């Protein structure tokens, strides 16, 4: 899965300041995809406090190089385990707020997909930050994605064998998100970054889809009378899905141990 960085993302998030994560755009020549059954690690990784003068932010992977900019332990966990920040408990203050830059060399040839990037970061968190946690089921306030009245308005993926992709574009208070070859799990992961509570899939949809939707992320400050609706309304009108606020059991990651990384 390629999650391309786009510069307007932070402004587009009304509740939490998390970046879009993903792979940098490949060079002109096509990259060789990593074997699907590969389990990559980082041969070597340099972990440093984030340079406050740097404007870089996100998680990029291209070729044999993984780069992480301006991320906390908690935001790395959000990406590595496909969770919402409210699914993290027991984190010390520094793990929520201290920011890190990480550069590493991947030990397996080929372009990693999303799950392989997540696996590498899980290993890095355990190795360099000594992260240990227990998972507990807890009842939390969540948004359940469900099929709206009238049914879904999603097109079956034109290339279901392709890796899932999310791209975003926009200006002012408007944003367009485009998903290709995406499952509902991919959609849930992407939308969690925009919302104030965890998201769970209750659609029952199991295929891969191509779809896009346009919405206004800051309706209070929108000046265009023809601006698209807010996120919840846009998803229902344009995708035939809805976000239902409910309580549901979800995994909570209770941190037992985490340490600042030592010298590189």
C-alpha positions as CSV (number, residue, x, y, z in Angstrom):
1,X,0.0,0.0,0.0
2,X,1.4,3.4,-0.9
3,X,0.3,6.3,1.3
4,X,1.6,9.3,-0.5
5,X,2.6,12.4,1.5
6,X,0.7,15.6,0.7
7,X,1.5,18.9,2.3
8,X,-2.0,20.0,3.2
9,X,-2.7,17.0,5.4
10,X,-2.0,18.7,8.8
11,X,-4.4,21.5,8.0
12,X,-7.0,19.0,7.0
13,X,-7.3,17.3,10.4
14,X,-9.7,19.0,12.7
15,X,-9.1,16.9,15.9
16,X,-5.6,15.4,16.0
17,X,-2.3,16.5,14.5
18,X,-1.1,13.3,12.8
19,X,0.6,13.2,9.4
20,X,-0.3,11.0,6.5
21,X,2.1,8.2,6.4
22,X,3.6,6.3,3.5
23,X,6.0,5.7,0.8
24,X,7.6,8.5,-1.1
25,X,6.7,8.7,-4.8
26,X,8.9,6.2,-6.7
27,X,11.5,7.5,-9.2
28,X,10.7,7.5,-12.9
29,X,11.9,3.9,-13.3
30,X,9.5,1.4,-11.7
31,X,10.6,0.0,-8.3
32,X,10.8,-3.7,-7.8
33,X,8.2,-4.7,-5.2
34,X,9.4,-6.6,-2.2
35,X,8.3,-10.3,-2.1
36,X,4.9,-10.5,-0.4
37,X,6.0,-13.2,2.0
38,X,9.1,-11.2,3.1
39,X,9.5,-10.0,6.7
40,X,12.0,-7.1,6.5
41,X,14.0,-5.6,9.3
42,X,16.3,-2.6,9.5
43,X,20.0,-3.5,9.2
44,X,21.0,-0.3,10.9
45,X,18.9,2.6,12.2
46,X,19.9,6.1,13.3
47,X,17.5,7.6,15.9
48,X,17.9,11.3,16.7
49,X,15.7,14.0,18.4
50,X,13.8,15.8,15.7
51,X,15.5,18.9,14.3
52,X,13.1,21.8,15.2
53,X,14.3,23.7,12.1
54,X,13.3,20.9,9.8
55,X,10.0,21.0,8.0
56,X,10.1,17.3,7.1
57,X,7.3,15.2,8.5
58,X,6.0,11.7,7.8
59,X,7.2,8.1,7.2
60,X,8.7,7.3,3.8
61,X,10.1,4.1,2.3
62,X,11.8,3.9,-1.1
63,X,14.2,1.3,-2.2
64,X,16.3,0.1,0.7
65,X,15.8,3.2,2.7
66,X,13.3,4.0,5.5
67,X,13.0,7.6,6.8
68,X,10.9,8.8,9.7
69,X,10.6,12.5,10.4
70,X,9.1,14.4,13.4
71,X,7.3,11.4,15.0
72,X,6.6,10.5,18.6
73,X,6.5,7.0,20.0
74,X,2.7,7.2,20.1
75,X,2.4,8.3,16.5
76,X,4.7,5.5,15.4
77,X,2.5,3.1,17.3
78,X,-0.6,4.5,15.6
79,X,1.0,3.8,12.2
80,X,2.7,0.5,13.1
81,X,-0.4,-1.1,14.6
82,X,-3.2,0.6,12.7
83,X,-4.7,2.1,15.8
84,X,-6.1,5.4,17.0
85,X,-4.2,7.5,19.7
86,X,-7.1,6.7,22.2
87,X,-6.1,3.1,21.9
88,X,-2.8,3.7,23.7
89,X,-2.8,3.7,27.5
90,X,-0.1,4.1,30.1
91,X,2.3,6.1,27.9
92,X,4.7,8.4,29.7
93,X,4.5,12.1,28.7
94,X,7.7,12.1,26.7
95,X,6.4,9.2,24.6
96,X,3.5,11.3,23.6
97,X,5.3,14.5,22.9
98,X,9.1,14.0,22.2
99,X,9.7,13.8,18.5
100,X,12.2,11.7,16.6
101,X,13.9,11.5,13.2
102,X,14.9,8.0,12.1
103,X,16.8,6.7,9.1
104,X,17.4,3.1,8.4
105,X,18.6,0.7,5.8
106,X,16.3,-2.2,4.9
107,X,17.7,-5.7,4.9
108,X,15.4,-7.1,2.1
109,X,15.5,-6.0,-1.5
110,X,12.4,-4.4,-3.1
111,X,9.8,-1.8,-2.3
112,X,8.0,-2.7,0.9
113,X,4.2,-2.5,1.1
114,X,2.3,-1.0,4.0
115,X,2.3,-4.1,6.1
116,X,6.0,-4.6,5.7
117,X,6.6,-1.0,6.7
118,X,4.5,-1.6,9.8
119,X,6.4,-4.7,10.6
120,X,9.7,-2.9,10.4
121,X,8.5,-0.1,12.7
122,X,7.1,-2.7,15.2
123,X,10.6,-4.3,15.4
124,X,12.2,-0.9,15.7
125,X,10.0,0.2,18.5
126,X,10.7,-3.0,20.4
127,X,14.5,-2.8,19.8
128,X,15.4,0.9,20.0
129,X,12.6,2.1,22.3
130,X,12.3,-1.1,24.4
131,X,8.5,-0.9,23.9
132,X,6.5,-3.6,25.7
133,X,2.7,-3.6,26.0
134,X,-0.3,-5.8,26.7
135,X,-3.5,-5.7,24.6
136,X,-6.7,-5.4,26.4
137,X,-10.3,-5.3,25.1
138,X,-12.0,-2.2,26.4
139,X,-15.3,-0.5,25.6
140,X,-14.6,2.8,23.9
141,X,-16.6,5.4,22.1
142,X,-15.9,4.7,18.4
143,X,-17.3,5.5,15.0
144,X,-18.6,2.4,13.3
145,X,-18.5,2.5,9.5
146,X,-21.8,1.0,8.2
147,X,-23.6,0.8,4.9
148,X,-26.1,3.7,4.6
149,X,-29.6,3.4,3.4
150,X,-29.6,2.8,-0.4
151,X,-26.4,0.7,-0.3
152,X,-22.8,1.4,-1.0
153,X,-21.7,3.6,-3.9
154,X,-18.3,2.0,-4.4
155,X,-16.8,0.7,-7.7
156,X,-15.1,-2.7,-7.6
157,X,-11.3,-2.2,-8.0
158,X,-10.2,-2.0,-11.6
159,X,-6.9,-3.7,-10.5
160,X,-7.7,-5.7,-7.4
161,X,-4.3,-7.4,-7.6
162,X,-2.5,-4.0,-7.1
163,X,-1.4,-2.7,-3.7
164,X,-3.9,-0.3,-2.1
165,X,-3.3,3.4,-2.5
166,X,-4.6,6.6,-0.9
167,X,-3.9,10.0,-2.3
168,X,-5.1,13.4,-1.3
169,X,-5.4,16.9,-2.8
170,X,-7.1,20.1,-1.9
171,X,-7.0,23.8,-1.2
172,X,-8.5,26.2,1.2
173,X,-10.9,24.2,3.4
174,X,-11.6,21.5,0.9
175,X,-10.0,18.1,0.6
176,X,-10.4,15.2,-1.9
177,X,-9.3,11.7,-0.9
178,X,-9.0,9.0,-3.5
179,X,-8.6,5.3,-2.7
180,X,-7.7,2.6,-5.2
181,X,-7.7,-1.1,-4.7
182,X,-8.7,-0.5,-1.1
183,X,-10.4,-2.7,1.4
184,X,-12.6,-1.4,4.2
185,X,-9.6,-2.0,6.5
186,X,-7.5,0.4,4.4
187,X,-10.4,2.9,4.5
188,X,-10.6,2.6,8.3
189,X,-6.9,3.1,8.8
190,X,-6.9,6.2,6.6
191,X,-10.0,7.8,8.2
192,X,-8.8,7.3,11.8
193,X,-6.3,10.1,11.3
194,X,-9.1,12.5,10.7
195,X,-11.4,11.7,13.6
196,X,-11.5,12.2,17.3
197,X,-12.2,8.5,18.2
198,X,-11.3,5.0,16.9
199,X,-13.0,3.7,13.7
200,X,-14.3,0.1,13.3
201,X,-15.6,-1.6,10.2
202,X,-19.2,-2.9,10.5
203,X,-20.0,-2.8,6.7
204,X,-19.6,-6.5,6.0
205,X,-17.9,-5.5,2.7
206,X,-15.0,-7.7,1.8
207,X,-13.9,-6.7,-1.7
208,X,-11.4,-4.2,-3.0
209,X,-12.8,-0.9,-4.3
210,X,-11.9,2.3,-6.2
211,X,-13.6,5.4,-4.8
212,X,-13.0,9.1,-4.0
213,X,-14.9,11.8,-2.1
214,X,-14.7,15.5,-1.7
215,X,-15.5,17.3,1.6
216,X,-15.0,20.4,3.6
217,X,-12.9,19.8,6.7
218,X,-13.5,23.2,8.3
219,X,-17.1,24.2,7.7
220,X,-16.9,27.1,10.1
221,X,-14.3,28.9,8.0
222,X,-15.5,27.8,4.6
223,X,-16.2,30.9,2.4
224,X,-17.4,29.2,-0.8
225,X,-21.2,28.8,-0.8
226,X,-20.8,25.8,-3.2
227,X,-18.3,24.1,-0.9
228,X,-18.8,20.3,-0.4
229,X,-20.3,19.1,2.8
230,X,-18.5,18.0,5.9
231,X,-16.8,14.6,6.2
232,X,-19.6,12.6,7.6
233,X,-22.2,13.9,5.1
234,X,-19.8,13.6,2.2
235,X,-19.1,9.9,3.0
236,X,-22.8,9.2,3.2
237,X,-23.8,11.1,0.1
238,X,-20.9,10.1,-2.1
239,X,-19.9,6.6,-0.8
240,X,-23.2,5.3,0.6
241,X,-21.5,4.7,3.9
242,X,-22.0,6.3,7.3
243,X,-20.1,6.9,10.5
244,X,-22.3,5.8,13.5
245,X,-21.1,7.0,16.9
246,X,-21.4,3.9,19.2
247,X,-19.6,2.2,22.0
248,X,-17.8,-1.0,21.1
249,X,-14.9,-3.2,22.4
250,X,-11.6,-2.4,20.8
251,X,-8.0,-3.4,21.4
252,X,-6.2,-1.0,23.8
253,X,-2.4,-1.1,24.0
254,X,-1.4,-0.8,27.6
255,X,2.3,0.2,27.8
256,X,4.3,-1.7,30.4
257,X,7.7,-0.4,29.4
258,X,9.2,2.2,27.0
259,X,12.5,3.9,27.1
260,X,14.2,6.8,25.2
261,X,16.6,5.4,22.6
262,X,20.3,5.2,23.6
263,X,23.2,6.6,21.6
264,X,23.4,5.5,18.0
